[in-house]
Amino acid sequence: MVEIRRVSEDEFGVRDSSSVAAELRRVGEACDAYDDVITLNEQACLQLKYRGLRDATLWVARERGDGPIVGFALLHQGIVDLAVHPDHRGQGIGTELATQIAAVGERIEAWSHANHPAAARIADRFGVPHLRDLVIMSRPTAEPVVEPEAPAGVIVRTFRPEDEAALLEVNATAFATHPEQGHMTHEDFVERTREGWFEAEGLFVAIDADGTLLGFHWTKVHRDETPPYGEVYVVAVSPRAAGRGLGTLLTSVGLRHLATTGVEEVILYVDGDNAPALAVYRGQGFTRKRTEVQYRGVPTS
């Protein structure tokens, strides 16, 4: 028998090997291994690590009420992360957790990182349509990098602390139609720079002759994965600088850097309907690896 219940902020705040946070990691890692994807994306992990259940709601499914957690649903800023341990799937636990989310009555966004049929069935059951595809592409670092020329007056250098405000402004305008990326705040930025993977020498900015920040490429190296790999974490160009080839330039600079870090593969995530970005990445030797899907809407009970 499985019992669904909501976790309080105080209960989640307890930090030991038997804590709710530790149990979530156990379930997430089991799902990662089984589905061969990352179950809890970075935004969810940072939420739980730095903010706990501040502005978030967590439901867990436990065996026999006080047994181990076998599934969970996290709702934070309208984003849903739902997972069920592989050994406990097919028992309706995912639907029970989704019922709790539907009862809140809010518009939600939920990713199926493995594009799992069960996620599609749950989304259909609660009337939440599939509205977005995210394409994961990859390339070997051994492949030569395209070497475009920088536009006149533009230089590319590594990030400095005084660049932060301009970087966040470019990020907001470049991703104005994608709230999960475009709404990056100072707090979000600082949390990411506190992570072990952050290296200032892997964050590149394009600066115009008058000192204006036109775009940036934030790279990331996943050294804790086996094997480790690099990532084109964020490439953003100000709409005011569109058409100058800065996306290709910044991508090239970042790829050259990642090739020096010892990884053999670089991945990236790009919207399936972003034709200009897809063209840039294909031109840099990236090929499609898999697709994640997003469901978005107000769940019906």
N, C-alpha and C positions, 0 to 999 in steps of 0.2 A: 504494500500500500504506500502511495506517495502523497505527501501533504505539501500544498503550496502555501507559503506565507511571506509576508513582507518583512524585510530586515530593517531595523532601526539604525539611525546614525551611530548611536552609542555602541550597539552590538558590532557594527562593521568596523568601528574604530579600534577594537581590541586587536593587538598585533602579536600573535604567537602561531605555532605550527598547526594549531587546531582551529584557527580563526576562519571566519567566513571568507576573507580575502585569500587565505591559503587554499581553501576548498575551491574557490572559483578558479584559481590558477591550476589546480589539479584537473578540474573538468575541462578547462580550456586547453591544457596541454594534451589531454587524451583526444580531444576533438581535432587538434592540430595534426597529431600523428595519424589519425584515422582518415581525415578528409584531405590531408596534404595541403592545407591552407592555414593562414593565421586567423584563428577564430575571433579573438578580441583585437580589433584594430587599434592603432596607436592612440586615437582620440579617447577611446574607452579606457585604455590602460593608464593614460595620463590622468584622466578624470579620477579613477580609483586610487591611484598612487598619491596624487597631490591634493585632491579635494574630497576624497571619500564620497559620501552620499550628499554632499552639499549640492543643491539644485539637481539632485538625481533620486531615482526610486529604484529599489532592487527587490525582486521577488526570487525566492529560491524554492526548489523542489527537493524535499528530503525523504529518504526512505523511512517509513515508520515514524515520521514526525521528528525524531531526534537522531536519526541515522545520518549517513553521509549525504552531502549534496549531490544530486544526480542531474541537475539542470538549473538554469537561472535565466532571468530576463532583466536587463538593465535599461532604464529609460532616462536619458540625460539630454536636455536641450532638444527634445523632440526626436532624438535618435535612439533606435532600439538595437540592442545586442542580445540575442537569444541563442542559447546553446543547450543541448542535451547530450549527456555522456553517451558514447557509442553503444555501451552495454545496455542502455535503457531506452533506446529508440524504438519506435513502433508501438508505444504504449499510451499515446495520447498526451504525453507530458508537455510537448511543445505547444499543443493546442490549449492546454490548461493554462500555461504561462501566458500565451497570447491573449487569452480571455481576460486576464488581469490588466493587461495593457489596454485592451479595447474598452474596458470599464472606465478608464481615465477620460476617454472622450476627446483626446487631442489628436491633431494631425501628426503623423509620425513618418520617419524615414528609417527603413531597415535594409541592410545589405545582406545578401546571401553570397558569402565569399567563395563558396564552392558551387554556386548556382545549383543548389540541391533541390531535387524534386519535392522533398517534404516542405521546404520553405515556400515553394510555389503553391503547394496545396493549402498551407496555412494562410498565405496571403489571399488566395482566392476565397477561402472560407470566411475571412473577415472583410472581404471587399476592398482590399488594398491593391491597386494596380501596379504592374511592372512598368516603371517609367524611365529607367536609365540603365545603360550598360557602361561598365568600366573595363577597359581592355588592359591586360597586363602584357607588356612586351619585354623582350630581352635581346641582348647581343653579347657576344664574347668580347672581352677586353683586348684579345689578340688581334681583332679586326682593326685595320687602320681607321683613324678618325678624320672626317672631312675637315679641311683647314680653311674656313672662309676668312676673308679680310674684314677687319673692323671698319665700320663707317667712319668717315672723316671726323676727327675730333672726339671720338669715343674711345675710352680706355676700359679695360676690364681688370679689376683688382680684387683682393680678398676683403671681406667684410671688416668694418671697424664699428665699435659700439655707437659712435655718433650717426651711423647709417640707419639705425633701427626705425626711427619714425618714418623716414622716407621709404624704407623697405616695406613697412606695414601698409603705407598708403598705396604703393604700387601693387601689393598683393590684393588689397581690397578692390581696386579698380580693375585689375586683370581678371579677378574671379568674382566679379559682381553678381553673376548669375549662379554661382555655386557657393551657397552660404557656409557649408562645412569648411571650406578653405578660405573664402573671402572674408569671413568674420574673425580671422586670427587677431587676437588682442595682444597687448603687451604681456599680460599674464601668460597667455598661450606660448608666446615666443620665449619668455624666460624659462618656462617649464621645459621646453625642448632643449634649450642651451644647457640645462642642468643634467641632461641625460648623458650617459657614458659615451654614446656614439658621437656626440657633437664635437666637431673640430672646426674652429674658425677658418682654418686654411682650406676647408672644403665648401665654404660659402662665398660665392663670387658675385660681384655687382658690376654692372655696366654704368659708367659715369660719362655724361656729356661734357663738353668743353667748359660749360658754365658751372659745373659741379652738380648738376641735376642727376639723380639716380633714375635711370631709365628702365632697369630690369635686373633680375638676379637669377642665379642658379644655385640652389641649395642641394648639395650632394649628401649622401648618407652611406655609411659602410656598416653592414650587419655582421659584425665580427663574432657574435654569439650564436650564429647559425652554422650548420654543418652541411655543405661547405659554406664559408662566408661569401657574401656577395655585395656588390655595390648597388646603389639606387639613385636614379635621377629623382630626387625627393620633391623638389618644387622648381619649376621654371616659370617665371612670370615676367611679362613685358608690359610696360605702361601702354594703354591704348593710344596715348599721344605719340608714342614712338613706333607704332605698328608700321609694317612694311619696310623697315630698314634692315631686316635680316638679323635682328638681335637675338631672336629665339634660336636660330641656328648657331650663331656665334657663341652664345652662352652655353648651349648644349655641348658644343665641341670642347670648350674650355673645361667644363666639368668632366666630360668623358676622358679627356687626357689626364686629368687629376686622378680619377678613379683607377685608371690603368696603372698608376704608380703605387697603389695601395696593397697590391698582392692578391686581389680578387680576380677570378676568371670570368665572372659574369656580372652584367649590370642589368637591372630591371627598371621599369617605370610603369606608372598607372596613367592612363589617359582616357578621357571620355570617348565612347564609341562614335559619337556624332561630331567630334572636333576634327573636321577634315584637315584644316591647316596644320594642326599639331601632329596628326598622324602622318602627314606628308613629310614634315621635318624629321620625325623619328625614323620613318622608313628610309629616308635619305641618309640617315646615320647608321643604317644597318640593323635596325631593330625589326624583329618579327613577332607576330602574335603568339603568346604563350597560353593564355586562357582568358575567360571573361567572367567578371562578377556582375551581379544584377542588383538593382535597388528597387524596392517597393516603397511607394509614397502615397499617403492619403490618410483619411480619418477612418479607423477600423469601425466596422459595425458589429454589434453584439450578436 
